[in-house]
Amino acid sequence: MTDAAFFWRIIRTAAAFRGKTMADVARDLGVSQQHLRAYEARGKFLNSRRLIDLSKSLDVSVETLMTPEALDQIEDVLNDRRPRMTPRQLYLAQEPL
């Protein structure tokens, strides 16, 4: 899976964790859902301003959005259906490299 594919999967997963649809995310970013879909389909990343807005919308750090390892942690929480920690808390709990 490409870096961009991981990026968009993390966004979708974090949005689901927050109970948001991609339409909600697009609205929070001030773009259309079609615009967001086009970025995902082309494997593009968001610019830094939109990335910061996205991190605020989903209440996760920019680093979490850019870290493929965060995806596994978020998905584990979703699969358990027991929200133990927010994606941000999961990120902050990681041991430094």
PyMOL CGO cylinders between C-alpha atoms (Angstrom):
from pymol import cmd
from pymol.cgo import CYLINDER

trace = [
    CYLINDER, 0.00, 0.00, 0.00, 1.34, 3.44, -0.88, 0.3, 1, 1, 1, 1, 1, 1,
    CYLINDER, 1.34, 3.44, -0.88, 1.96, 6.19, 1.64, 0.3, 1, 1, 1, 1, 1, 1,
    CYLINDER, 1.96, 6.19, 1.64, -1.00, 8.13, 0.24, 0.3, 1, 1, 1, 1, 1, 1,
    CYLINDER, -1.00, 8.13, 0.24, -3.25, 5.07, 0.53, 0.3, 1, 1, 1, 1, 1, 1,
    CYLINDER, -3.25, 5.07, 0.53, -2.25, 4.70, 4.20, 0.3, 1, 1, 1, 1, 1, 1,
    CYLINDER, -2.25, 4.70, 4.20, -2.86, 8.41, 4.72, 0.3, 1, 1, 1, 1, 1, 1,
    CYLINDER, -2.86, 8.41, 4.72, -6.42, 8.21, 3.37, 0.3, 1, 1, 1, 1, 1, 1,
    CYLINDER, -6.42, 8.21, 3.37, -7.12, 4.99, 5.24, 0.3, 1, 1, 1, 1, 1, 1,
    CYLINDER, -7.12, 4.99, 5.24, -6.02, 6.65, 8.48, 0.3, 1, 1, 1, 1, 1, 1,
    CYLINDER, -6.02, 6.65, 8.48, -8.31, 9.59, 7.74, 0.3, 1, 1, 1, 1, 1, 1,
    CYLINDER, -8.31, 9.59, 7.74, -11.29, 7.30, 7.06, 0.3, 1, 1, 1, 1, 1, 1,
    CYLINDER, -11.29, 7.30, 7.06, -10.58, 5.23, 10.16, 0.3, 1, 1, 1, 1, 1, 1,
    CYLINDER, -10.58, 5.23, 10.16, -10.09, 8.25, 12.45, 0.3, 1, 1, 1, 1, 1, 1,
    CYLINDER, -10.09, 8.25, 12.45, -13.28, 9.80, 11.04, 0.3, 1, 1, 1, 1, 1, 1,
    CYLINDER, -13.28, 9.80, 11.04, -15.21, 6.60, 11.78, 0.3, 1, 1, 1, 1, 1, 1,
    CYLINDER, -15.21, 6.60, 11.78, -13.76, 6.58, 15.30, 0.3, 1, 1, 1, 1, 1, 1,
    CYLINDER, -13.76, 6.58, 15.30, -15.11, 10.11, 15.75, 0.3, 1, 1, 1, 1, 1, 1,
    CYLINDER, -15.11, 10.11, 15.75, -18.49, 9.13, 14.28, 0.3, 1, 1, 1, 1, 1, 1,
    CYLINDER, -18.49, 9.13, 14.28, -17.92, 11.29, 11.21, 0.3, 1, 1, 1, 1, 1, 1,
    CYLINDER, -17.92, 11.29, 11.21, -18.52, 10.55, 7.56, 0.3, 1, 1, 1, 1, 1, 1,
    CYLINDER, -18.52, 10.55, 7.56, -16.24, 11.75, 4.80, 0.3, 1, 1, 1, 1, 1, 1,
    CYLINDER, -16.24, 11.75, 4.80, -18.98, 14.28, 3.98, 0.3, 1, 1, 1, 1, 1, 1,
    CYLINDER, -18.98, 14.28, 3.98, -18.57, 15.63, 7.53, 0.3, 1, 1, 1, 1, 1, 1,
    CYLINDER, -18.57, 15.63, 7.53, -14.80, 15.77, 7.08, 0.3, 1, 1, 1, 1, 1, 1,
    CYLINDER, -14.80, 15.77, 7.08, -15.15, 17.60, 3.76, 0.3, 1, 1, 1, 1, 1, 1,
    CYLINDER, -15.15, 17.60, 3.76, -17.52, 20.11, 5.34, 0.3, 1, 1, 1, 1, 1, 1,
    CYLINDER, -17.52, 20.11, 5.34, -15.07, 20.68, 8.22, 0.3, 1, 1, 1, 1, 1, 1,
    CYLINDER, -15.07, 20.68, 8.22, -12.33, 21.37, 5.65, 0.3, 1, 1, 1, 1, 1, 1,
    CYLINDER, -12.33, 21.37, 5.65, -14.52, 23.69, 3.60, 0.3, 1, 1, 1, 1, 1, 1,
    CYLINDER, -14.52, 23.69, 3.60, -14.39, 21.55, 0.46, 0.3, 1, 1, 1, 1, 1, 1,
    CYLINDER, -14.39, 21.55, 0.46, -16.87, 19.34, -1.34, 0.3, 1, 1, 1, 1, 1, 1,
    CYLINDER, -16.87, 19.34, -1.34, -16.95, 15.61, -0.77, 0.3, 1, 1, 1, 1, 1, 1,
    CYLINDER, -16.95, 15.61, -0.77, -16.16, 15.19, -4.48, 0.3, 1, 1, 1, 1, 1, 1,
    CYLINDER, -16.16, 15.19, -4.48, -13.03, 17.30, -4.03, 0.3, 1, 1, 1, 1, 1, 1,
    CYLINDER, -13.03, 17.30, -4.03, -11.90, 15.08, -1.16, 0.3, 1, 1, 1, 1, 1, 1,
    CYLINDER, -11.90, 15.08, -1.16, -12.68, 11.92, -3.17, 0.3, 1, 1, 1, 1, 1, 1,
    CYLINDER, -12.68, 11.92, -3.17, -10.65, 13.24, -6.11, 0.3, 1, 1, 1, 1, 1, 1,
    CYLINDER, -10.65, 13.24, -6.11, -7.62, 13.75, -3.87, 0.3, 1, 1, 1, 1, 1, 1,
    CYLINDER, -7.62, 13.75, -3.87, -7.97, 10.23, -2.51, 0.3, 1, 1, 1, 1, 1, 1,
    CYLINDER, -7.97, 10.23, -2.51, -8.48, 8.68, -5.96, 0.3, 1, 1, 1, 1, 1, 1,
    CYLINDER, -8.48, 8.68, -5.96, -5.38, 10.42, -7.31, 0.3, 1, 1, 1, 1, 1, 1,
    CYLINDER, -5.38, 10.42, -7.31, -3.29, 9.39, -4.29, 0.3, 1, 1, 1, 1, 1, 1,
    CYLINDER, -3.29, 9.39, -4.29, -2.60, 12.97, -3.27, 0.3, 1, 1, 1, 1, 1, 1,
    CYLINDER, -2.60, 12.97, -3.27, -1.89, 14.39, 0.15, 0.3, 1, 1, 1, 1, 1, 1,
    CYLINDER, -1.89, 14.39, 0.15, -3.59, 17.50, 1.53, 0.3, 1, 1, 1, 1, 1, 1,
    CYLINDER, -3.59, 17.50, 1.53, -1.64, 20.73, 1.75, 0.3, 1, 1, 1, 1, 1, 1,
    CYLINDER, -1.64, 20.73, 1.75, -0.31, 21.74, 5.15, 0.3, 1, 1, 1, 1, 1, 1,
    CYLINDER, -0.31, 21.74, 5.15, -3.15, 24.17, 5.93, 0.3, 1, 1, 1, 1, 1, 1,
    CYLINDER, -3.15, 24.17, 5.93, -5.81, 21.54, 5.21, 0.3, 1, 1, 1, 1, 1, 1,
    CYLINDER, -5.81, 21.54, 5.21, -3.82, 18.91, 7.10, 0.3, 1, 1, 1, 1, 1, 1,
    CYLINDER, -3.82, 18.91, 7.10, -3.85, 21.10, 10.21, 0.3, 1, 1, 1, 1, 1, 1,
    CYLINDER, -3.85, 21.10, 10.21, -7.59, 21.72, 9.78, 0.3, 1, 1, 1, 1, 1, 1,
    CYLINDER, -7.59, 21.72, 9.78, -8.11, 17.97, 9.39, 0.3, 1, 1, 1, 1, 1, 1,
    CYLINDER, -8.11, 17.97, 9.39, -6.17, 17.19, 12.56, 0.3, 1, 1, 1, 1, 1, 1,
    CYLINDER, -6.17, 17.19, 12.56, -8.36, 19.67, 14.45, 0.3, 1, 1, 1, 1, 1, 1,
    CYLINDER, -8.36, 19.67, 14.45, -11.55, 18.23, 12.94, 0.3, 1, 1, 1, 1, 1, 1,
    CYLINDER, -11.55, 18.23, 12.94, -10.61, 14.68, 13.94, 0.3, 1, 1, 1, 1, 1, 1,
    CYLINDER, -10.61, 14.68, 13.94, -8.90, 15.69, 17.21, 0.3, 1, 1, 1, 1, 1, 1,
    CYLINDER, -8.90, 15.69, 17.21, -5.70, 13.87, 16.32, 0.3, 1, 1, 1, 1, 1, 1,
    CYLINDER, -5.70, 13.87, 16.32, -2.19, 15.16, 15.82, 0.3, 1, 1, 1, 1, 1, 1,
    CYLINDER, -2.19, 15.16, 15.82, -0.79, 15.76, 12.35, 0.3, 1, 1, 1, 1, 1, 1,
    CYLINDER, -0.79, 15.76, 12.35, 1.84, 13.14, 13.22, 0.3, 1, 1, 1, 1, 1, 1,
    CYLINDER, 1.84, 13.14, 13.22, -0.87, 10.55, 13.82, 0.3, 1, 1, 1, 1, 1, 1,
    CYLINDER, -0.87, 10.55, 13.82, -2.36, 11.27, 10.41, 0.3, 1, 1, 1, 1, 1, 1,
    CYLINDER, -2.36, 11.27, 10.41, 1.05, 10.69, 8.83, 0.3, 1, 1, 1, 1, 1, 1,
    CYLINDER, 1.05, 10.69, 8.83, 1.98, 7.53, 10.77, 0.3, 1, 1, 1, 1, 1, 1,
    CYLINDER, 1.98, 7.53, 10.77, 0.92, 4.17, 9.28, 0.3, 1, 1, 1, 1, 1, 1,
    CYLINDER, 0.92, 4.17, 9.28, 1.41, 2.49, 12.67, 0.3, 1, 1, 1, 1, 1, 1,
    CYLINDER, 1.41, 2.49, 12.67, -1.39, 4.65, 14.08, 0.3, 1, 1, 1, 1, 1, 1,
    CYLINDER, -1.39, 4.65, 14.08, -3.82, 2.93, 11.72, 0.3, 1, 1, 1, 1, 1, 1,
    CYLINDER, -3.82, 2.93, 11.72, -3.40, -0.44, 13.44, 0.3, 1, 1, 1, 1, 1, 1,
    CYLINDER, -3.40, -0.44, 13.44, -3.97, 1.11, 16.86, 0.3, 1, 1, 1, 1, 1, 1,
    CYLINDER, -3.97, 1.11, 16.86, -7.08, 3.00, 15.77, 0.3, 1, 1, 1, 1, 1, 1,
    CYLINDER, -7.08, 3.00, 15.77, -8.48, -0.08, 14.01, 0.3, 1, 1, 1, 1, 1, 1,
    CYLINDER, -8.48, -0.08, 14.01, -7.85, -2.22, 17.11, 0.3, 1, 1, 1, 1, 1, 1,
    CYLINDER, -7.85, -2.22, 17.11, -9.95, 0.17, 19.17, 0.3, 1, 1, 1, 1, 1, 1,
    CYLINDER, -9.95, 0.17, 19.17, -12.70, 0.20, 16.52, 0.3, 1, 1, 1, 1, 1, 1,
    CYLINDER, -12.70, 0.20, 16.52, -12.73, -3.58, 16.24, 0.3, 1, 1, 1, 1, 1, 1,
    CYLINDER, -12.73, -3.58, 16.24, -13.04, -3.95, 20.01, 0.3, 1, 1, 1, 1, 1, 1,
    CYLINDER, -13.04, -3.95, 20.01, -15.85, -1.39, 19.94, 0.3, 1, 1, 1, 1, 1, 1,
    CYLINDER, -15.85, -1.39, 19.94, -14.63, -0.27, 23.34, 0.3, 1, 1, 1, 1, 1, 1,
    CYLINDER, -14.63, -0.27, 23.34, -13.15, 3.20, 23.05, 0.3, 1, 1, 1, 1, 1, 1,
    CYLINDER, -13.15, 3.20, 23.05, -10.30, 2.98, 25.51, 0.3, 1, 1, 1, 1, 1, 1,
    CYLINDER, -10.30, 2.98, 25.51, -8.20, 5.84, 24.20, 0.3, 1, 1, 1, 1, 1, 1,
    CYLINDER, -8.20, 5.84, 24.20, -8.62, 8.53, 21.58, 0.3, 1, 1, 1, 1, 1, 1,
    CYLINDER, -8.62, 8.53, 21.58, -6.34, 8.35, 18.51, 0.3, 1, 1, 1, 1, 1, 1,
    CYLINDER, -6.34, 8.35, 18.51, -4.37, 11.24, 20.01, 0.3, 1, 1, 1, 1, 1, 1,
    CYLINDER, -4.37, 11.24, 20.01, -3.94, 9.38, 23.31, 0.3, 1, 1, 1, 1, 1, 1,
    CYLINDER, -3.94, 9.38, 23.31, -2.83, 6.30, 21.39, 0.3, 1, 1, 1, 1, 1, 1,
    CYLINDER, -2.83, 6.30, 21.39, -0.23, 8.36, 19.56, 0.3, 1, 1, 1, 1, 1, 1,
    CYLINDER, -0.23, 8.36, 19.56, 1.02, 10.03, 22.73, 0.3, 1, 1, 1, 1, 1, 1,
    CYLINDER, 1.02, 10.03, 22.73, 1.27, 6.65, 24.47, 0.3, 1, 1, 1, 1, 1, 1,
    CYLINDER, 1.27, 6.65, 24.47, 3.69, 5.30, 21.86, 0.3, 1, 1, 1, 1, 1, 1,
    CYLINDER, 3.69, 5.30, 21.86, 7.23, 4.89, 23.02, 0.3, 1, 1, 1, 1, 1, 1,
    CYLINDER, 7.23, 4.89, 23.02, 9.73, 7.22, 21.32, 0.3, 1, 1, 1, 1, 1, 1,
    CYLINDER, 9.73, 7.22, 21.32, 11.88, 5.66, 18.63, 0.3, 1, 1, 1, 1, 1, 1,
]
cmd.load_cgo(trace, "trace")
